[in-house]
């Protein structure tokens, strides 16, 4: 058994152990005070038996084979491979470039741990190693396997590890799963260029050719060791063991000390991993050591080995003078990121000097003073660092971020910013000490300043501040900004973006800025008046300004890319004047004081000729809304509860939302471009005029008082007029004449519809679905004469239909295309139902739910040649007692039978070859159950009084049964589950309300 760990790294490895013999690494280790030679000799003596209790093997130390040992190996990042003997280490050098083998049925190698059958020894120091303290990094943990390019064969290599010819059984198992491919090095390089580090490490385990290809330096330009962290408690242990662990032999420690010494190797694993990777890939250009332990040692090691380093990221540790002096020797460095670190000892000045550095970020760091002298530096961020003083000597600096530097005084900010004459972007947000005097000096020194973020600076008012080249200005939560500050902003003639959110003392804004694109005014509680004039205005956002009552906006080019005018929750807004020739989207949600005059602003001739979307949600003062617009596409009036009249003449209107318009009484749509419309949410609608050439779906469900309706929709295919109790025959006749393409017509609970209205259905040659449920119809002859293509007919609860009403169906063959018939809750007699089921063989779905006059369902004497019935529902038929469907009934297509809630049903005898679903739930009188249904998959017997023996006999012939529901069956006990499964081996699920025995 071989454990791959951090000690397996190295360029030159012996043929057995793979131990590092590099003199360079030995010298590096000696400089750090580590005695690797002593460790190697002691282990060799122990293996040769010269020392009785010498340094234990790695297997014993990490406890391989035990559950705790596996967790420890996984936490430490070790990788375990199958054992390797000296015999299979011999290989032919010519086989190095053999083509790769792919095994399609072998488990994917995981770069963490492979279980072992070794001794179940426990790990004494388990309490010291918390797996959560060493986060998983599969992309780095499996470097060790990839980097050992010699000495150990991959167990699935084509040339070593396992001899395909030596074991015939192995060959027979794997040979059939083997696919051979010839992959050149160039092709592999191209394929591997699409893989990340994690996948490259997995690919390295396939064979030596792949291992070599995946180790190419092109793929390892970026070395990421982020968050290889060790807890603070473990770092204290490490401090005590750094020297003593390598001086005295392992066997000289006490038991408790042996438990702690193991932790030292965790740090050494990280350190040697970083050192070895940097040594192997000296041309790497990017390194991330953020969160790694002892970053001051790791980063010094990295920058000493990587002379081409361009990007360096580190943090969560302490960095002293050696680091900042060392980066000056890293001449190719372009970007340095330091986050959440302590710089120096906390009282000294930290110098950052580099001739070629372009980007520097020192964020959230603890430092007293900092000095930056980088002549090529372009961007600098000191955000959230608690320094009290900063000296900058960066003549080419363009971007400076010192936001949230609370300890930086006003003079320090002025000195830092004014020392950068080419500054274009400045962030001083959350710097509470900034004053107008500092901004004036910055404006004079930095004439090219384009962007300024002075949010949360309470002492600035911008009075006498002139920022002429400014294009972006952010002033969130600036308590000193008032209406007088607008005169200073007016001098910024190039301003494009202005944000004044939460300026509590701001009362009015009057600006004439020709280049202004975006303006934001949110939560300005004293804001009353807004007047804007701009040639390029793109977006206006005004929200939660409770005192606002007047808005005047003039713009000639409201761009498509920023098309919104947002004025949400302006409760006092009563007047709105817009002259925006290209305005396309307006949101006036919760503007409760807006009146009906707002309609003139957004109609043709109102100043917004290109308006496409208008949102007036919860504008509760609107009572009559009328728009005549040739550009409007979307209109939302959700929650306008006072709206009673609506008149829309918008030929391109595609969507209108009327949810919550409970008091709408009159609605006129004409002409509109709507394709669908739902007016069922307007229960008080009485008059409707609709002209929509493109409409295909109309829902009037619930318009109980609708008495007048003119519907002119030549493309309408679906009309739902359910519960329109006032809808009469003349209205239905006019609608069918103007909408000849209707395919689905629902007239459920329309008691005013009579024979005259049904006669008009002859104008609907494509009608396939008709719902006349809950009506007072007595004669269906108009339906049989007019709807020749009808496929679905629903007649639920039509209690006035006589037994002879359906005679044309089963005597004269009316409605030959009919497939679904619903007669639920009707009053048809038993003979009529039997005639219907016997003669109408073309029906596929029949529903007889709740039929009081239906008794036994006996098809034993009805021998038919072809019956297409697929679904039969007889739910809640209280008088049905027996169901008998023999094979002679020819129900070859019957797949679903539902007899639930039939309280008096006692006997069920069904023999249907294709029956898949049978529901007998709540048939409390059921005593006899006989089934011959080889394809039955689901049987529901919930709340039935049937006994266990009867069920076992019934399901014996159901070879495909998968689901059985016997919940709340009083005669079924928990022991019965075993017998039921034995009676039907195909059962997968048995639902029972009883706990298992």
N, C-alpha and C positions, 0 to 999 in steps of 0.2 A: 504494500500500500504506500502510495507516495502523496504527500501533501504539498501543493504548490503554495508558496508564501512569498513574502517580500524578499527573503534571502535567496530566492532562485533567480534574481535579476543578474545581468552581466553580459558582456560581449563574449568573453571566453569562458566556456563552461566545460567541466570534465564530463566524461561520457556516461557517468553513472548518476551522480548526485545533482549535477547542474549547479554546483556552488560557484560563486563568483571568485575568480582569481585575478581580476584586473588590478594592476598596480595603482592605476589612477584612483580607483574607488578606495583602495586601501589607504592611500595617502589622504584622501578626503576624510575618511573615517577617523584616521589617527589625529587629524587636526581637531576633530570634534571630541576626542577623548574616548573613543570606542575601541575596545580590544577584541577585534573579530578573530585574531589568531588564537587567542586563549580559548574562545568559545569553540572554534573548530577542533583544536587539539583535545579538549575535554570531551567533546561529542565522539571523536574518533576513538579515544580511550574507552569510552563507555561501550561503544559498539563492539570493540575487540575484547571486552570483558576484563580490562585492566583496572577499571574503577568500579567498585561495587554499587555505589549510589551516586554516580556522576550525573551530568546534565541529562534529564529525561528526553525521550524522543518527542517530536512535535505531536505525534499521535496521542501520546499519553497526556501531554500538557493541555491540549484542547479537548480531550475526551471524545475522540471520534467514535461513533457507534452509539453513543447515548444521546437521548433527546436534548439534554443540556449541552452536550458537546457539539451537536449539530448547530444549535442556536449560537454557540460561541464562535464556531467556525464561520457561520454566516455573518455574525456581527463584525468579526475581524477582517472579513473580506478574503479569506483563504479559499482556495479551490482544490478539490480533491479529485485525483484521477485514479483509474485502476492501477494495480500493481504492475511494475515493469521489471523484468528480469534481464540478466546480462545476455541471454540468448536472443531475445527479440530486439536488443539494442543494436545488433549487427545488421547493417543494411548496405545495400549497393549504392554507391554515389550516383550511378547513372539513373537510378530511379527517382532522383530528386524532382525531375520535371515530368513524371508520369501524369497522365490525365486524371482528372478528379473523378471520384465516385460519389454518387448521390444516393443515399438510402432513404427511401420514401416512407419506411415504416419504423424508423428509429426515433426514439424520443429526442426532442430538441435539447441540446446541451444548455444547461442553465449556468450562468457564470457565478453562481453563489455557492451551492453545496450539492454534492451528489452523495446520497446515503451510502453507508458502508456497513459491512457485516463484521466489523472489527469488534474488539472487546468492549463491553458495555461499561466502560470506566466513566466515572463522573468527573466533572470539572470542579475542583475545589474552590476556585476563585470566581464562581458564577456570579456571586453578588457584586463583584467589582466590575463586571462587564455588562453593561446595559445595552442591548442591541439598539435601542432608540437613540442612544448617545452617539452612535456611529452610523449616520444615515447611509442608506443603500446607494451605491454608485456603481451600477452594473457596467457602465462604460469604462471605469477605471479598475474595478476589481478583477476583471478578466484580462488586464494587460499582461499579467505574468505569464499566462499560457501562450499568448500571442508572441511575447518577446523571446521566449526560449525556442530559438529557431534550430537548435541542435541538441543532441544528447538524448532526447525523449521522443518516442514516436507517438503520433496520435493513434488511439485505439482503432480508429476507422480509416487510417491511412492506407493508401493503396500499396505501399511498399513495406510497411512494418507494422508492429503492434500486434496484429492478428494474421496468422497464416491461413489464407483461404483454403489451401490444399491440405493443410495438416488436419483439419477437422471437417470431415464430410458432412456432419450434421449441421454445422454452422453454415457451410456452403449451401446446403439445400434450403436453409431458412432465408439466407440473405441474397443468394444469387438471383432468385426470381424477382427481388425488389430492386435490383441494381440497374441503373441507367448510366451509360458511359458517354462522356462528352469531351471533345477536344477543345480546350480553351487556351488560347495563346495568352502570353503575358499582357500584350497590348489590349486584348479584349477584356481580360480580367480587370485591368486598370480602368477601362472605360465603365465597366459595370459597377465596380466598387466606388467609383466617384459619386454614385447616387446614394450611397449608404452613409448612415451616421456612425458614430463611434461604437455604439452598442452593437449594431449589426456587423460592423467590421470585426469586432472581437468574436462574435459567433461564427463568422465566416472563417476566421483563422483556425477554428477547430476542425475543419473539414479535412485538410491535408496540408503538407508542407508547402506546396505551390501556392495555395490560397493564403497560408500564413505569411509567406514572404510578400505576396502581392498586397495583402491588407496592411502590412507594416511599412508601406512606401511613405516617404516623408510628405508627399503631396496631401495625404489624408490626415496628417497630424500637424498641420500648421497651427492649429488651435489646441492647446492642452488645457483641459478643464479639470481642476481639482476642487471645485467649489463644495463647501459644506462637508468636507471630511473633518468633522468637528469632534472634539473631546470635551467632556463636561468639566466644570471648574473643579469639582472634587477630584476627578481623575488627574487634572493638571497638578494639583498639590502632591499627589502620589508620585507623579512623574518627576517633580523637582527633587524629591528625596531619593529617587532611584537613578537619576541620570548618571551619577559617578559610580556609586557602589555596585550597580548591577553588572558592570563590565569588569570590575576589579577583582571581586571574589567569585569563586566558582558557585555554580547553582546549588550543589548539594550542601554547601555550608550554611544555607539559609534555614531559618525555622519555617514551620508549616505556614504561618500567617504571612511571612515574608515571601514565601513561594507563591502564595495567592496573589500578592501585589506585583511581584516581578513580571508576571505575565502581561500586565498592562503596558509595561514599557515597550513591548513589541508592537503594540498598536500604534504608538507614535512613530516608532522606527519604520513601521510599514508605510506610513504616510510620507515620512521624510525620504526614505529610499525610493519610494515610488516616484516622487517629484524629481529627485536627483537623477534617477536612472532614465526617466523619460526625457528630461532635459539633455542628458548626456547622449542619448540615442538619437534625438532629433534636434541637433544644434541649429537648424534653420527654421525652427518654429518661430512664428511671428506674433502669436497671441497666447497669453497665459492668464488663467483665472485661478487665484488661490484664496478667494473669498471664503472666510469661515474655516479655513484649515488651521490646525494647532501650530502654535509657535511660528507665526507667519514671518517674524523678523528673520528667522533662520532659513525658512524655505525661500523667501523672496531673494535673499542675498545669494543663495545657491542658484536660483533660477537666472538671475541677471548676470551672474558670473559665467554661466555656461552658454547662454543664449545671446550671442552678439548681434543677431538680426531681429531682436525683439522689438515689435512696434506697438503692441497694445498690452498693457498690464493692468489687471484688476485684482484688488485685494481689500481686506477689511476684517473687522471683528478681531482685533488684537492690538498690540502695541508696537509702534514703529519708532525706532530711535534714529540718532544721527547717522549710523552706518548705512542705513537704507537710503536716506536722502543724499548722502555723499556718493553712494554707489550708483544711483541712477544717472548721475552725471557722466559716468563711464559707459553707459548704455546709449551709444550715439544714434542708433536707429529708432529709438523710442519716439513715438508720435502721440500716443494717448495714454494717460495715467488716470486710473479711477481708484480712489481710496474712500471707502464708505464705512461709517460706524467704527472708527478706530481711535486709539489714543496716540497722539503724536508727541514724541519726546517724553520728558518727565512731568509735563504740565506747567512748568514755570519758565522754560527756556523758549527762545525764538527758533522756529523751525524754518530753515532756508530751503527753498525749492529752486534750484538753478539747473537749467538745461538749455542748450543752444538750439535744439531742433524740436522741442516739444510743441505740439499744435493744440492739443486738447487736454485740459486738466480739470478733474472733478475731485474735490475734497469736501464731501458732504457728511453731515451728521457726525463730525469728528470733534474730539475734545483736545483743544490746543489753546494756549494763552496768546501767543503772537505768531504770525506767519509772514514770511517774506518770499515773494515770488519774483524771480528775475529770469524771464524766459523771453528772449527777443523775438522768437517766431510764434509765440502763443497767440491763438485766435479765439478760443473759447475758454472761459474760466467759471467754475461753479464752486462757491463756498457755502451753499445753501445749508441751513440748520446747523452750522458749526458755531461753537460758543466762544470764538476768539474775541478778544477785546481790542485788538489792533491788527491791521493788515497793511503791508507795504507792497505796492505793485510797481514793477518796472517792466511793463509789457507794451512796448510802443505800437505793436500791430494787433492788439486785442480788439475784437469786434463785439464779443458777447460776454457780459458779466452778470452773474447771478449771485447776489448776496442776500437773498430772501431769507427771512426768519433768523437772521443773525442778531439776536436780541441784545447781546452785550456790546455790539459794535456801536460806538458813539456817532453822533452827527458829524463831528469833525473827521472821524475815521472814514465814514462813507464818502464825504466830500473829497478827502485826500485820495482815496482809492479810485474813485470814478474820474476825477479831473486829471489823473496821471495817465489816462488812456485817451489820447486825442482822437483816435479813429473809432471810438466806441459807437456801435450802431444799436445795440439792444442792452437794456439795463433793467434788472429785476431787483427792486428794493422793497418788495412786499413784506409786511409784518415787521418792518424796521420802524418801531414807534418813535424813534428820536429824530427822524428826518424832518427837516424844516424847509420852508419856501426859499430861504437863503441858500441852502445846499442845492436845490433844484435850479436856482438862477445861475450859480457857478457852474453847474453841470451843463446847462444850456449854452453858456458862453464858451466852455472848453471843448465840449463834444458837439460840434456843429453838425455832424452827420448822424446824430441820434434819431433813429426811426421808431423804436419801440420802447415804451416805458410802462412798467407795472409798478404802481405805487399803492396798491391795495392795502387796506388796513394800516394806513399811515394817518393817524388822527390830527396831526399838526399841520398838514398842508392844505392850502386853499387855492394855490396856483395864481394868486394875485401878483401881478407884475412879472410873471414867469412867461417867457416867450420861447416856445419850442416850435420853430417854424417848419422844420423838416419832419416832424413827428407824423407817423402813419398809424400807429397802434397805441392807444392810451387806455389803461385799465385802472379804475379808481373805485374798486369795491370797498364798501364800508369805510369811506373817508368822511369822517364827521365834519371836517372843515369845508367840504365842497358845498357851495350854495349857488344861488342863481347868479351872484356876482362873479363866480368863477367861469361862467360861460363866455365872458368877454375875453378871458385869457385863452380859452380853448378856441375861440373864433380866430385867433391869430395863427393857429395851426392849419393853414389852408390846404395842406396835403393829407390831412387826417382821413383815414379810411375806416377804422374800427374804433368805436367808443363804447366803453362799458361803465355805467354809473349805478350799478346795483347796490341797494342798501345804503344809499346816501340819504340819511334820515332828515337832513335839513334842506334838501333840495326841493324847491317849490315850483320852479318853471324852467323850461329849456327852450331857448330860441336860438337856432343855429342856421347859418347859411354857409354850408361847406360844400364846395362843388364836387369834391372827390369822396365824400362820405358814402360808405357802402353799408355798414352795419352799425346799429345803435341798440343798446340794451338798457332798459330801465325796469328793474325788478325790485319789489318791496321798498319803494320810495313812498313812505306813508304820508308825507306832506305834499307830494307832487300834485299839481293842479292843472298845468297848461303845458302842452307840447306843440311846438311849431318848428317844422323842419322844411328846409328847401335844399335839394341836392339834385344834381344832374345824373348821378350814378347810384342812387340809393338802391340797396339790394335786400336788406332785411331790417325790420323794425320789431323789436320785442319789448312790449310793455305789459307787465303782469303784477298783480297784487298792489296796485297803486290806488288805494281806496278813495282818495280825494280827487282823483282825476276826473274832469268833466268836459274838457275840450281838447281835441286833437286836430291839427291842420298839417297835412303832409303834401308837399309838392315835389314830384320827381318825374323825370322823363324817361327813365330807363331802369325799372325794377327788374333785375335779371332773372332768367329762368333758373339758374343754379342756386339762387338764394331767393325763393319766391314767396316767402311767408311774411305777412304782416300779422303779428301776434299781439293782441290786446286783451289778454285774459283777465277775468276777475276785476274789471273796472266798474265797480258797483255804482259810481256816481257819473259815469260817462253818459252824456245826453246828446252831444253834438259831435259829429265826425265829418270832416271835409277832406276829400282825397282828390288829388289831380295826379294820378299815376297811370300813365298811358300803357305801361307794360305790366302792371300788377296782376298776378295770377292766383294768389292764394291769401285768404284773409281768415283769421281765427278770432272771433269775438265772444268766446265762451264766457258765461257768467257775467256778462254786462247787463245787469238787471234793469238799468234805467233806460236802455235804448228803446225808442219808440218806433212806430210804424214808418216814420219818415226815413229810416235807414234804408228802406227799399229803393228810394230814389237814387241813393249814392251808388248802388251796385246794379242798377238797371242801365239799359242803353241810354247814353247821353249823360250819365252821372259821374263821369270822370275816371272810370275803370273799364275801358272797353275790352280788355283782354282777360278779365277775371274768369277763372275756371273753377275755383273751389271756394265755397263760403260756408263757414261754421258759425251758427247762431245758437248753439246749445245753451239751454237754461236762461234764455233771455225772456224772463217771465212777464215783461211789460208789452210784448208783442201780442196783438190781438188779431190783426188782419195783415197777412203777408202777401205781397204780389210782386213778382219779378217778371220783367220782359227783357230777356237777355239772349243774344245770339252767341255768346261765348261760354256761359255757365255750364259746367259739366257735373259738379258735385254740390249738393246742398244738404246741410244737416240742420234740422230743427228739433233735435232731441230735447225733451224736457220743457218745451214751450207750452206750459199747461193752460195759459190763457188764450191760446190761439183758437179762433173759431172759424176763420175763413182763410182759404189758401187758393191763390190764383197764379199759376205758373204758365208762362208762354216762353219756353226755352227749348227750341228745337234740338239742341245738342245735349240736353240734360240726360245723363246716364244713371245717376244714382241720387235718391232722395231718402233721408232717414226721418221718420216721424214718430219714433218711439217716445211715449209719454205725452203725446198730444191728445189727451183724454177728452177734450172739449171741442175738437174739430167737428163742425157740422156741415160745412160746404167745402167741397174740393173740386177744383177745375184744373185739369192737366191737358193743355192743348195749344199747339202740338208740343210734344216732348219726345226725346230720344230714348226713353226708358225701355229696358228689356224685361224688367221684372219690377213688381210693385206689391207691397204688403200693406193693406189698409185695415187689416183685421185688428190692429192695435188702436183703432179709432172707433170705440163702441157707439159714439153719438153721431156718427156720420149719417146724414139723411139724404143728401143730394150729391151725386157724383157725375162729373163729365170727364171722360177720358178719351184722348186722341193720341195714340202712340203707334206709329207705323211699324216700330221694331219690337214691340212687346210680345213676349212668348209666355210669360207666367204672371198671373194675377190672382192674388189672395184677398178675398173679402170675408174670410171666416170670422164671425163674431160681430159683424155689422148688423145688429139686430133691428135697428130702426131704419135701415136703408130702404127707401121707398121709390126713389127715382134714380135710375142709373142709365147713362148713355155711354156705351163702350164700343169704340171704333178702333179695333186692333186687328187688322187683317192677317197678321202672322201669329195670333194668339193660339197656343196649343193646349194650355192648361188653365182652367178656371175653377177656383174653389170658392163657392158661395155658401158654405155650411153656416147654419144658424142665422141666415138672413130671412127672418120670419116674415118680413114685410115685402119681400121680393115676389112680384106677381108674374102672371103669364105674359102680359104685354112686354114687360122688360126682358124676359127670357127670349121671346120671339125676336125682338129687335137685336139682341146681342148675337143670337145664332145667325141672323141674316148678315151682320157685319163682320163676324168672325168665323168664316167657314172652315178654318183649319183646326178647330178645337178637337183634341184627341181624348182629353180627360175632363170630365164634367162632374163636379161633386155638388149635389143639391141636398145633402143631408139636413134634416130638420128645417126644411123650407115648406111649411104646411100650406102656403098660398099657391103653390104650383099644382096645376091640375092637368087635365087631358089636353086642353088647348095649348098649354106650354110644351107638353111632350110631343105634340104633333110637329112643332117647329124644329124638332131634332132631325128632321129629314134634310135640313140644310147643312148637316154635319156629316158628310160622307166618310170622314176619317175617325169618327168617334169609336173608341175601343174600350173606354172605362166610363161607367155610369153608376153613380151612387145615389140611390133614392131612399136611403134608410131614414126611419123615423118620419115618414110622411103619411098622409091620409089617403093615399091612392087606393082605388078600388078596381081599376081596370088597367092592365098593362098592354093592351092591344096596340096603342100608339107606339110603344117601345118596340114591339115585335115587328111592326110595319116599317118603322123609320130607321132603326139601328141595325142594319144588316151585317155590319162588320164588328159588332160588339163582341168583346172577349171577356170582359169582367162586368158582372152585374151584382150590385149589393142591395139587398132588400131587408136589412135588419129591422125588426120591430115594426114591420108594416102590418099592423093588426087588422086592418080592414080588407086585406086581400082574402078572397074566397078560395076554396079548394080548387075551383075550376079556373082560377086566374092563370095557372101555369100549365093548363092543358095544351096550349099551342106548342110548348116546349117538348113534351114527351109524346104528343099524339101527331102533331103536324110538322115537327122538325123545324120549328122557328129558331132563329138565331143559330145557324149552323156553325158559326165561328166561336161560339161561347165556350170558354174554358174554365172560368171561375164563377161560382154561384154561392152567394151568402144569404141564407134564409134564417139566420139565427134569431131567436126570440120571437118567432112567428107563431101563427095559429093553424098552420096546415095540419091536416089529419094524417094518420099513419099510412093510409092507402095512397094518398097523394105523394108522400115522401118515397114510398116504395116504388111507385110508378116512375118517379123522377130518377131514382138511382138505378132502376132497371133499364130504362129506355134511353136515357141520355148518356150513352157510352162515351161520348166525346168530352165529357167534363173531366178535368184533371184535379180541381180543387173544389171541395164542397164543405160548407160550414153549416152545421145544424145545432149550434150551441143554444142551450136553453129552450129547446122545443118541448113544450109540455105534453103535446099529443103524440110524441114519438115513443113507441114501445120497443119490443124486441127487434134487434137487427139480425134477421135470419136470411142468409143468402144460400141456404142449402138446397133450395129448389129452383134457383135462378142460374141455369147453365147458359153462359154467354160465350160467344166466340171471341170478342175483343172488348175489354174494358180498360180505358185509359186513366182511370182514377189513380191519383198519386197521393193526395192528402185528404183525409176525412177527419173532421173535427166534430165531436159530439159532446162537448164539455157541458156539464151541468144539466144533463137531461134526467130529471128525477124519476121518470117512469120506465126507463129502459132497464131491463132485468137480464137479458141474455144477448150475447153477441156471438154469432156463429158464421164464420167465413171459411168454408172448406176449399180445397184445391179446385173443386168443380166450379167455383164462382169466377174463376179466370181473372183474379185480381193480380195479374202479372206485374203491374206497374205500381201497386200500392206500396209506398215507402214510409208513410207516417200515419199513425192512428192515435187519436187523442180522445180518451173516454173519461178523463178525470172529472171529479166532483159529481159523478153519477152515484148518488147515495144508495140506490136500490139495486145496483148491478151485482148479480150473484155469480154468473157464469160467463167465462170468456174462452172461446175455442177458436183459435186463429191459425190457419195454415197458409202463409203467404211467403213465397220464395224470396221476394225483394224487400220485405218489410224491414226497416232499419230502426224505426223509432216507435215505441209503444208506451203510452202514458196512462196508467191506471191509478194515479195518486188520488187519495181521499175517496176511494170507492170502499167505504167501510163495511159493506155487506158482501164483499167478494169472498167466495168460498172455493170455486173451481177455476183453475187456470190451466189450460192446455195450449201449448205453443209448439208449432212446427215451422220455425222461421230460421233457416240456416244463416241468414245474413243480418239478423237482428243485432244491433250494437248497443242500444240503450233501452233499458227497461226501468220504469219508475213505478214503484209500489208504495210510495210514501203514505203512511197512516192507513194502511190496509190491515184487516184482521186475518189475513191469510196465514197459514202455518208454514213451518220450515219445510216439511216434507213435500207439500204441494209445490212450493217454489223450486225445490231441488228437481222434482220431476219435470217441471215446466221448462227449466233452463238446460236440461240435459241435451236436448236437440238443437240448442242455439250455440252453434260452434264459433260464432263470431262475436258473441256478447262481450263487451268491454266495460260497460257501466251499469251498475245495479244500485238502485236507491231503495233502501228498506228502512229509512228513518221513521221513527214513531210507530213502528209496527209492534203491537203489544205481544205478539206470539213469537217474536224473533229475539233471541238472546245473544249475548256476546260470543258464546261458544259456537253459535250457528255459522259464524263467518268462515270457519275452517271447512265446514261441511259444504257450504255454498261454493267455495273455491274449488273443492274437490269435485263437485258435480259439474262445474263448468271451468275447465282450466284456462280458458281464454280471458277470464275476468281480470281486469286491470284495476278497477276502482269499485269499491263497495262503500256507499254512503250509509252510515249508521249513526244514530244518536246515542249509542251505548259505548261505554269505555271498553277498551280491549281487555280480555281476561288476564 
